[in-house]
Amino acid sequence: MSVRIGLGMSAFPFSSPRAMWHWVEACEDSPIDSIWQTDRLVSTESFLEPLTALSVLAGGTTRM
């Protein structure tokens, strides 16, 4: 049995979309095996729409 590591994103913590992709590429090259996206219906913070964000991540990664 192996332990798997996943990371969750809630608010958009990056300075730009390119900074997010640098983080995703670092995760892809590490033992992290999944990224999770939080969904909020009402919030004062900016959140990515989960289905769209995870679709983009799935298209831009090969292992996660």
N, C-alpha and C positions, 0 to 999 in steps of 0.2 A: 504494500500500500504506500502510495506517495502523497505528500502534502502538496496541495496546489495553492497558488497565490493569485488573488485577484485584487484589483484596485477599483475603488469607486470614485466617480466624479460627481460633484453636486453643482456648485456654481462654477462658472467658467474662470479658472484661476490663472489663465495665461495672458500674456501681454498682446499676443497676436495669433492668428491661425497658424503661422509658420512655427511659432514657439510650441503650440500644441503638437504639431507633427514631429518636432524634435523629441518631445516627450514620448509620443507614441512609438517612434522608431527606437528609442532607448528601451522602452518596455518590450518591444518585439525582440530585441537582442538580449533580453534578460530572462530569468526563470519565471517571470510573471506570465500567467497563462490566460488572463481575462481582464477586461475593463468593463466596469458596470456604470451605467448612467442613471442618475436620479431623475425622477419626474415630479414636477410640482404643478398644481393647477393654479394656485394663487401664491404669489411671492413678490417681494420688493426687489429681489436679486435677479440677475440675468442668468437664465438656464438654457442649455441647449435642448432642443426637442429630441427626446431619446431615440425614437425610431430612425430619424434622419441621421443623428450623430453616430449611432451604432452601425448603420448601413455604410456610412462613409468609412468608418474604422475597419469594417469587415472587407471593404473593397481595397483598402490601402495596406492590409497586413496579410501575411501568409500563414502564420502560426497561431495567432490569437483569434 
